[in-house]
């Protein structure tokens, strides 16, 4: 069953660090400048580290320590957008892509809200409006109807549309999963436009670069750039059969992310790009591997 996203304000979260139970999900919609970080923590062997307390995390904005306003443990609900290339070059992968997307939803938190966009010359909402689902059968049917490979590729326009759509969701833990070959020959937006939007967004982008060797417009490096800018990861499957494997890895990553929000104490410091560092240590002082975005774009000076 489809459901429309609701937006609410939980002002109580703005009064100091707080670890939340999963049935107390916040909506960080306020006039204050909140920076939201999605943080993936692993040990040296690459194994997810679970159950960390808020005081295990240290956040720095331009090397200045910040005080978190909220902390979410792993597997809290997420607003997830599947942004899928349906240009002519995707024809041979259609069946496997739909199957992988369906299994991705099956592996997600049942309280996630999921939407999908397909794009060729234009961007199309799979559900026809700003609706969401957590039902894999609903998504599968909608994708089967909407995913008709034809035409050119408006990748940048699709990412912008995905960021906007995700912003209408009810969770501030937001993820886009973009499947394309990285080429763009139909967008109004430019790569520079999209990078700025990603830097100013609290959305993590995972990308799967499925390359058609006969498509000379392919450019997986652009997908890698967008993912790394957001603190996400990119994958380059050798063929459509490996798309399933990569979608499952993304689903596991999403379910193991921590989320931290802070209001920059140096908000009047400068406009432009602010570099962020997150350090995580165990109770006995061991440093852990951290993956998060490198910074955020501040467009004005002042509170």
C-alpha positions in Angstrom: 0.0 0.0 0.0 1.3 3.4 -0.9 1.5 6.1 1.7 2.1 9.8 1.5 5.1 11.2 3.5 4.3 13.3 6.5 6.6 16.1 7.8 6.7 17.0 11.5 9.0 18.9 13.9 10.4 17.4 17.0 11.9 20.5 18.7 12.9 18.6 21.8 15.9 17.2 19.9 17.4 20.6 19.8 18.2 20.7 23.5 21.4 18.7 23.8 22.9 15.3 22.8 20.4 12.5 22.8 20.4 8.8 21.9 16.9 7.8 20.6 15.1 4.5 20.7 13.9 3.2 17.4 10.3 4.0 18.2 11.2 7.7 18.8 12.2 8.7 15.4 13.0 12.4 15.0 12.1 14.8 12.2 14.8 17.4 12.0 12.9 20.1 10.3 13.7 23.5 11.8 14.9 26.9 10.9 18.2 26.3 12.6 21.2 25.2 10.6 21.5 21.5 11.2 24.2 19.4 9.6 23.3 15.7 9.5 26.0 13.1 9.1 25.5 9.4 8.2 28.4 7.5 9.6 29.5 3.9 8.8 31.9 2.4 11.3 33.9 -0.8 10.7 36.9 -2.5 12.3 40.2 -3.2 10.5 38.7 -6.3 8.9 35.8 -4.3 7.5 33.2 -5.8 9.9 30.4 -3.4 11.0 30.8 -2.2 14.5 27.5 -2.2 16.3 26.2 -0.8 19.6 28.5 2.2 19.9 27.4 4.9 22.4 27.2 8.6 21.5 30.4 9.4 23.4 32.4 7.2 21.1 32.0 9.8 18.4 33.9 13.1 18.0 32.8 15.6 15.2 35.0 18.4 13.9 34.0 21.2 11.6 37.0 22.9 10.1 39.0 21.2 12.9 36.7 22.8 15.6 35.0 20.3 17.9 31.2 20.3 17.7 28.6 19.2 20.1 26.0 16.8 18.7 22.4 17.7 19.1 21.1 14.2 18.3 22.4 10.7 17.8 20.6 7.8 16.1 21.8 4.2 16.5 21.8 1.7 13.6 18.9 0.6 11.5 16.6 3.5 12.2 14.1 4.0 9.3 15.3 5.6 6.2 13.9 7.5 3.2 15.4 5.7 0.2 15.2 6.7 -3.4 16.0 4.3 -6.3 17.1 6.4 -9.3 17.3 4.0 -12.2 18.6 4.7 -15.8 15.9 3.6 -18.3 17.7 4.9 -21.4 18.1 2.7 -24.4 21.5 1.3 -23.2 19.8 -0.4 -20.2 17.6 -2.7 -22.3 19.5 -5.9 -21.7 19.7 -5.3 -18.0 16.0 -4.5 -17.4 14.9 -7.8 -15.8 17.8 -8.2 -13.5 17.6 -4.5 -12.4 14.0 -4.8 -11.5 14.6 -8.1 -9.6 17.6 -6.5 -7.7 15.6 -3.4 -6.7 12.7 -5.7 -5.4 15.1 -7.8 -3.3 16.7 -4.5 -2.0 13.3 -3.5 -0.6 12.9 -7.0 0.9 16.2 -6.6 2.7 15.4 -3.1 4.0 13.9 -2.1 7.3 10.2 -2.6 7.0 9.6 0.9 8.3 11.7 2.5 5.5 9.8 4.6 3.0 11.0 4.0 -0.6 10.4 5.8 -3.8 11.7 5.3 -7.3 12.5 7.4 -10.3 13.4 6.2 -13.8 15.0 8.5 -16.3 15.9 8.6 -20.0 15.4 11.9 -21.9 13.2 13.0 -18.9 12.7 12.0 -15.3 9.6 10.0 -14.4 8.2 9.3 -10.9 7.4 5.6 -10.7 4.4 6.2 -8.4 3.2 9.3 -10.3 3.3 11.5 -7.2 5.5 12.0 -4.1 4.4 8.7 -2.6 6.4 6.0 -0.9 6.1 2.3 -0.3 7.8 -0.4 1.8 6.1 -3.2 -0.1 8.5 -4.9 -2.6 5.6 -6.3 -4.7 4.2 -2.8 -5.1 7.6 -1.5 -6.1 8.2 -4.4 -8.5 4.9 -3.8 -10.3 5.4 -0.1 -10.6 8.9 -0.5 -11.9 7.8 -3.0 -14.5 5.3 -0.6 -15.8 7.6 2.5 -15.8 10.9 1.0 -16.8 10.8 1.0 -20.6 14.4 1.4 -21.9 14.5 4.0 -24.7 16.0 7.3 -25.5 18.9 9.3 -24.0 20.2 9.8 -20.5 19.3 12.8 -18.1 21.4 11.5 -15.2 22.0 14.9 -13.5 18.4 16.0 -13.7 17.5 12.6 -12.1 19.8 13.1 -9.2 18.5 16.6 -8.6 14.9 15.2 -8.7 15.9 12.4 -6.3 17.3 14.9 -3.8 14.1 16.9 -3.9 11.9 13.9 -3.6 13.9 12.5 -0.7 13.5 15.9 1.1 9.7 15.4 1.1 10.1 12.2 3.1 9.4 11.8 6.8 12.9 10.5 7.8 16.0 12.6 7.9 18.1 9.6 7.3 18.1 9.8 3.5 19.8 7.6 0.8 19.7 7.6 -3.0 20.7 4.5 -4.9 21.6 5.5 -8.4 22.0 2.9 -11.2 23.3 4.2 -14.5 26.4 4.1 -16.7 27.4 7.6 -15.6 26.8 9.2 -19.0 24.6 12.2 -19.5 23.5 13.6 -22.8 20.1 15.1 -22.0 20.1 17.0 -18.7 19.5 20.7 -18.1 21.6 20.5 -14.9 25.3 20.3 -15.1 27.7 18.2 -13.1 28.8 21.3 -11.2 25.2 22.0 -10.4 24.7 18.5 -9.0 27.9 18.5 -7.0 26.8 21.7 -5.2 23.4 20.2 -4.5 25.0 17.1 -3.1 27.3 19.1 -0.9 24.4 21.1 0.5 22.3 18.0 1.1 22.1 15.5 4.0 21.5 12.7 1.6 24.0 9.8 1.0 24.3 8.6 -2.6 25.3 5.0 -3.4 25.8 4.4 -7.1 26.0 1.3 -9.3 27.8 1.9 -12.6 26.5 -0.7 -15.0 28.5 -0.1 -18.2 27.5 -1.1 -21.7 30.8 -1.4 -23.6 29.1 -0.3 -26.8 27.9 3.0 -25.2 30.6 5.6 -25.7 28.7 8.1 -23.4 29.4 5.9 -20.4 31.3 7.8 -17.6 31.4 5.8 -14.3 33.8 8.4 -12.8 31.0 10.9 -12.5 29.0 8.4 -10.4 32.0 7.8 -8.2 32.4 11.6 -7.7 28.8 12.0 -6.6 28.9 9.1 -4.2 32.2 10.1 -2.6 31.0 13.7 -2.2 28.0 12.5 -0.3 29.9 10.0 1.9 28.5 7.0 0.0 30.1 4.3 -2.1 30.1 3.3 -5.7 30.2 -0.1 -7.4 31.1 -1.2 -10.8 29.5 -4.7 -11.5 31.0 -6.6 -14.4 27.5 -7.5 -15.6 23.9 -7.3 -14.7 24.1 -10.5 -12.7 26.3 -8.7 -10.1 23.9 -5.8 -9.6 22.0 -8.0 -7.1 25.2 -8.4 -5.0 25.9 -4.7 -5.0 22.3 -3.8 -4.1 22.5 -6.2 -1.1 25.8 -4.6 0.1 24.1 -1.2 -0.1 21.1 -2.5 1.9 23.5 -3.8 4.6 25.4 -0.5 4.8 22.2 1.5 5.2 21.0 -0.7 8.0 24.3 -0.3 9.9 24.7 3.5 9.7 24.8 5.8 12.7 23.4 9.3 12.3 24.7 12.4 14.0 23.3 15.9 13.8 24.9 19.2 14.9 24.5 22.9 14.7 27.9 24.4 13.7 29.3 26.5 16.5 31.4 28.3 13.9 28.4 29.1 11.7 29.6 32.7 11.0 33.1 31.5 10.2 32.9 31.5 6.4 30.6 30.7 3.5 31.6 27.9 1.1 32.7 24.4 1.7 33.3 23.3 5.4 35.4 20.2 5.9 34.2 17.7 8.5 36.0 15.0 10.3 34.5 12.2 12.5 36.7 10.2 14.8 35.3 7.1 16.5 37.0 5.1 19.3 36.1 2.1 21.3 35.7 2.2 25.1 39.3 1.1 25.4 40.6 3.8 23.1 41.0 1.9 19.8 40.4 3.9 16.7 37.8 2.6 14.2 37.5 3.0 10.5 34.9 5.7 9.6 33.1 6.5 6.3 31.1 9.7 6.1 30.9 12.8 3.9 34.0 15.0 3.8 32.0 18.2 4.4 29.0 20.4 3.6 28.4 23.5 1.6 27.5 26.7 3.5 25.9 29.3 1.2 25.9 32.3 3.5 27.8 33.8 6.5 25.9 34.3 9.7 23.5 32.3 11.9 
